[in-house]
Every structure is written in structure tokens, then in C-alpha cells.
Amino acid sequence: YAASASPTAGLWTGSNIEIDSNRILGGNASIYIYGNGSNTGIYFRNNRADSAYTYGIYAYNLTLMKFNNNSISMSNVGSINSYGMYLNNCNVSTSNYHEISGNKMINCGMYGIYLSSVMGQASPRCQMYNNAIGGGFRNSNPSGIYFASSAYNWDVYQNSVNMDNQASGGNSAALYVGQCCTTGSTLLDVRNNIFAVTAAGSSSFPIYFSNGTNYAVRGTSSWNYNMYYKAGISNTQPFLYVAGNQTIANFIGNGGYNTNSISQNPNFVGGKDLHVFDGCFNGDSLGVTIDLEGNTRASFADRGAYEVVGHSDDIGAKVLLQPSVPIATGLQNISVIVKNYGINTVYNGTVKYSVNGATPVSLTFTDTITPCDTSLVTFTGSQQYNFIAGNTYTIKVFTQFPNGNLDSSRANDTITVGPICLGMNGAYTINASGSGSTNFTSFTNAINALLCGGVSGPTTFTVAAGTYNEQINVPLISGASLSNPVIFDGGFGNASTRILVNNTTTQSTSHTVRITGASFIQFKNLTIRSTGTNYAWPVHLMGLCNNIKFRNNIIEITGAGATGTNTNFVPVVMSGSTTSASTNAQIRSDVCRAGQWLFGDGVHPWAES
């Protein structure tokens, strides 16, 4: 549907338009509105818009719009730069307010909701609430909700955002705010939301305030009671970006903000189904009386777009504490935290675990677990499990019969962990023609083994002569430390015969070796080469990387890229993320050939050494 004399330029003069309860299929945009700056009363409600290529909703130059209770599913083979909603130059007319509520958006390539120059009034303020955005993101630098600039006087309440792709861009976020020039009461009020990054290894942040809180939110009480999550990071790695990094360890109360916010995995029912089953994390009282589906909210509502409907007798396995990665060999306890998700106090129940699909081991526990409380249940003695080196394990833990009754909600009963392996320790080889339990035929296979089990001691991979056509990414490795480093070593003097090479065609994957937020990793006596003709970063350190060492390597760009004159061609990059520098990295006795040298925020010509 296009409301314009010409969808790309003509000014449309209509007002009081309702598009309600339709199914809209295909096209570049499901609805395209190019207004004249005086359009009021544009209502888009209860519609199902499927498979648009670039825009679910395109709105330009409108002064009053209400987008309520729509389901927008963008084409999953459409533009990777697609928008669920694109709103530009839509400043509200006097005494009116925009409203974006109750919408579900999936498969948005780059942006869920994008706003630029969409200013509201001091009263009534514009409303954005009860929206569920994601997954299905595909761009390398996506954002769930994106306030570009001059988008003031908005209340952002009770939304759920799931960033589910492995982004590599430097300012990707569930909520991005790029405003720069206004402070005070006209800014955003951001409460009771779930902002989650569920793809491990992604560069996305739950929050990215490019210019800090003074240009983002109204005050300390207006950025609070949210749930944030970023998969696969430690308590000291970058978590939120607020004109600088905040960590899980220090974001609560930082600057007086987020005093009641939490870092918590929301455990969405699915990547594109943002229901949650844990109703124990109530937020603030904001006057939002129903959720996305019309369910009545509690006065202090559950965070996110969906209110959790209470059940009577309802327990579930929450966290597997033992075994933990890296797993040691031999008999191990199986310990699990059981949570009471129901409204009744639980006095007894059954917990079972199964390894690799074998017959479950059962334990009946007796304890007093009040609603939202937990209890530790441990299988020990004859109920331990014997872990054997060389095997891969998947552990399933589930609960039954709270208070001797059938569980009233099965959705939260079970957790599954795995595949996981025993921790690596000692000497291994990488040899494409080799064999045996300690040999890996590729760097990729070796890294997969590290991800499966972590390390329980110093771990060295001796690399055999050969050319390995691979592109590798080394993320955080469990157990790696100063005393337990992970080393890839071709042997002294052998760099020219141990060659790791990649030819990339895309900027977001321009590396041969990328280290993403990992620590205590070493590469020695290897050739690390890129032959890309458009992009070539043989070595790329991205995120917070500590204690990284490259020694006695040949790091080079060959082919057409060897004469590259811009930062698309750089042998060693330590600034893949614009939001965190790498520290304690050593590039020692290496030969770097061609391109430029890029470190931190500076670009300097590189001379061969």
C-alpha cells in the first residue's frame, strides 16, 4: 500500500486513514506513507504484513500516527538492510502523540524500529510499549530499536528485543540511542524492557548510548527496571555501552542509573517467540495495564512485552551447576538449581537427569521452596556420573511432580546442556593428514574442541607443515588463564611452511584469524595470510582481548590487496570494535607485509620489519 502521488517523492495530503485487520503480502514495503507534514490520524492496526523486501512500514513527514497490534514478518531472503518500521521526519503536532504498541516484528534484516527526527511533545509524550522485536536479524551491524537523532519525548516501556545473529559491527544494540544535543526532561524514559543479545560471540550490546546518559534518558529514575543479557561474556567484559563500556560487575547503580535493573538470561521460548516463563522479575508500576496479547498485567508488571500467567504447582530445572566446563575425568556430582515458578509453596518433588539419552537417574527431594525461590539438588554417591576422556556429552535435567502433583506448566521443566567435552590439557597436533585422538585435521576442528570442553591445563597445538585454507574465530575459551594458555605453534623457524590462508569477499568477515573477546591465546611460528582483493585483515583482535601473543609469524596480504591504500587492507587490526580496545597484546618478532597498520583509533603506514 502506498499513500503518495509518487512513492519516492510525491507529497500526500490525506488524514484520518485507517488500515485495519488486513493481510498484506510482498512488495518492497508493506505500507509506504510519504506525507506533506500536516497528515494526522494515520492508523495502522491489527494487520499481518508478510514478506516485504525492505520496509514493513515506511512513514515520512507525518504528524500523528498510531501503529498498534500488527504482526510484521520481513522477507528472510530480502534486503539485509531491511526495517520493520522506518519513521523519519515525523514530528508530532500540538497536543498529539505517536503510539507504537503491541507489534511483533521478526526477520528485520538491520532494524526493528528506526526513528530519526520523530519528536513528541512534553505532554502527552509519545508511547512505545508492548513490542516484541526479533529474532531473524541478518545484518552485521543491526539494532532492535534505533533512535538516530532528534527523537525526543518518548516513553519506551515493556518491550522485548532479541538480537539473535552474530553481529560484528561496532555499535549494534538491542536499544541504540545516538542523540547528541538535547538534555533533560525531553529525553527518553526506558523502563521494564528486556534487551537481550542471545547469539554468543556477537558484537551487539543490550544498550548502546553513543553520547552517554545525558543525551539519552531523562534522569536516573527513567533508566531502570530493565533486564539485560549478553550471551557468552564474563562479568568483566563489555556489557553496556554508555559513551564507554560498563560491565555486568559495575552497571547496576552506575551513575545512579539501573539501580533495579538486572543481568539475566530471559530464556525466551524461542528465537522468534519472546514469551518468557519466569514471572519472578517484576518491574516498575508504569500504568501499562495489558500485555502484547491482551493479558492483564500486575500493577508491578513483568518486564518485557509478555506478562507471565501464574500457575499453581510449577517447578523447573534452572541451572546445571555441576559438572562445569572444563569437566574433569572420573565420577562427578550432578548438581542442579530447582526453581519454584508457581504461586504455591513447594515442599517436595522429583528431579531426573539423563546423559546422552540414557535411562534417567531419579531423585526425590524434600525442601520448602516458596514462590520464586530456589533449592539446590545434588546427585552424589551411587548417583554420580563417570565422565571418560574423548567422549562428548549432552546432559538433560528435568523436574516432575511438585507437591506430588502434575506440574501445571511443562515449558520450564527441562534444561539441556551440551554437547560438552572434557577439558583439554597438554599436547595436541593439527595435521591435515594425521589421525588419532589428539590430532585435529584443521584449525577449525581444534577450536571446536576447545569450545566444547575448554581447557583444564596448558594446551598446545603443534601445527604440521601444510597450507590450511580456513577462516577461524577464537572466542572466549573456558579455563584459559595465565597458567593455562592456549598455543598454536608451528615450531621455531617453520613459519614459511605452516600457512593459514583465507580469501574473503565481505567486509564483515575480512579476517583470516579473528580473536573475539578471548584471552590467553598465542599464535607462534606460522604464516597468517589473506589473499582478499577487496578486504584483507589477516589478524583481527575484536572486543576485550587480554594477554594475546603473536610471535615469530609472517602476517601478510598477498595478491591485489598487497597494494591496498586504505584500511580495508591491514595485516594486524586491534580495533574491530569501536567500543573496546585490546590490552596486553604482543606482536613480537613478526613480519607484517603490505597494507597498513591499524591500532586502536589510529592508522599509520606500515613498513616491513
Secondary structure as GFF3:
##gff-version 3
##sequence-region A 1 609
A	DSSP	beta_strand	2	3	.	.	.	ID=ss1
A	DSSP	beta_strand	17	20	.	.	.	ID=ss2
A	DSSP	beta_strand	23	25	.	.	.	ID=ss3
A	DSSP	beta_strand	29	39	.	.	.	ID=ss4
A	DSSP	beta_strand	42	45	.	.	.	ID=ss5
A	DSSP	beta_strand	48	50	.	.	.	ID=ss6
A	DSSP	beta_strand	55	62	.	.	.	ID=ss7
A	DSSP	beta_strand	65	68	.	.	.	ID=ss8
A	DSSP	beta_strand	71	73	.	.	.	ID=ss9
A	DSSP	beta_strand	83	88	.	.	.	ID=ss10
A	DSSP	beta_strand	99	101	.	.	.	ID=ss11
A	DSSP	beta_strand	104	106	.	.	.	ID=ss12
A	DSSP	beta_strand	111	116	.	.	.	ID=ss13
A	DSSP	beta_strand	126	129	.	.	.	ID=ss14
A	DSSP	beta_strand	132	133	.	.	.	ID=ss15
A	DSSP	beta_strand	143	147	.	.	.	ID=ss16
A	DSSP	beta_strand	154	157	.	.	.	ID=ss17
A	DSSP	beta_strand	160	163	.	.	.	ID=ss18
A	DSSP	beta_strand	173	177	.	.	.	ID=ss19
A	DSSP	beta_strand	189	191	.	.	.	ID=ss20
A	DSSP	beta_strand	194	197	.	.	.	ID=ss21
A	DSSP	beta_strand	205	209	.	.	.	ID=ss22
A	DSSP	three_ten_helix	213	215	.	.	.	ID=ss23
A	DSSP	three_ten_helix	220	222	.	.	.	ID=ss24
A	DSSP	beta_strand	223	224	.	.	.	ID=ss25
A	DSSP	beta_strand	227	230	.	.	.	ID=ss26
A	DSSP	beta_strand	238	242	.	.	.	ID=ss27
A	DSSP	beta_strand	245	247	.	.	.	ID=ss28
A	DSSP	three_ten_helix	254	256	.	.	.	ID=ss29
A	DSSP	beta_strand	262	263	.	.	.	ID=ss30
A	DSSP	beta_strand	315	322	.	.	.	ID=ss31
A	DSSP	beta_strand	330	332	.	.	.	ID=ss32
A	DSSP	beta_strand	334	340	.	.	.	ID=ss33
A	DSSP	beta_strand	346	355	.	.	.	ID=ss34
A	DSSP	beta_strand	361	369	.	.	.	ID=ss35
A	DSSP	beta_strand	374	379	.	.	.	ID=ss36
A	DSSP	three_ten_helix	381	383	.	.	.	ID=ss37
A	DSSP	beta_strand	385	387	.	.	.	ID=ss38
A	DSSP	beta_strand	392	400	.	.	.	ID=ss39
A	DSSP	three_ten_helix	402	404	.	.	.	ID=ss40
A	DSSP	beta_strand	414	421	.	.	.	ID=ss41
A	DSSP	beta_strand	424	430	.	.	.	ID=ss42
A	DSSP	beta_strand	439	440	.	.	.	ID=ss43
A	DSSP	alpha_helix	443	453	.	.	.	ID=ss44
A	DSSP	beta_strand	455	463	.	.	.	ID=ss45
A	DSSP	beta_strand	466	469	.	.	.	ID=ss46
A	DSSP	beta_strand	472	474	.	.	.	ID=ss47
A	DSSP	beta_strand	486	489	.	.	.	ID=ss48
A	DSSP	three_ten_helix	495	497	.	.	.	ID=ss49
A	DSSP	beta_strand	498	502	.	.	.	ID=ss50
A	DSSP	three_ten_helix	507	509	.	.	.	ID=ss51
A	DSSP	beta_strand	511	516	.	.	.	ID=ss52
A	DSSP	beta_strand	519	524	.	.	.	ID=ss53
A	DSSP	beta_strand	527	530	.	.	.	ID=ss54
A	DSSP	beta_strand	537	542	.	.	.	ID=ss55
A	DSSP	beta_strand	546	551	.	.	.	ID=ss56
A	DSSP	beta_strand	554	557	.	.	.	ID=ss57
A	DSSP	three_ten_helix	559	563	.	.	.	ID=ss58
A	DSSP	beta_strand	572	573	.	.	.	ID=ss59
A	DSSP	beta_strand	583	588	.	.	.	ID=ss60
A	DSSP	beta_strand	591	593	.	.	.	ID=ss61
A	DSSP	beta_strand	596	599	.	.	.	ID=ss62
A	DSSP	beta_strand	602	605	.	.	.	ID=ss63
###
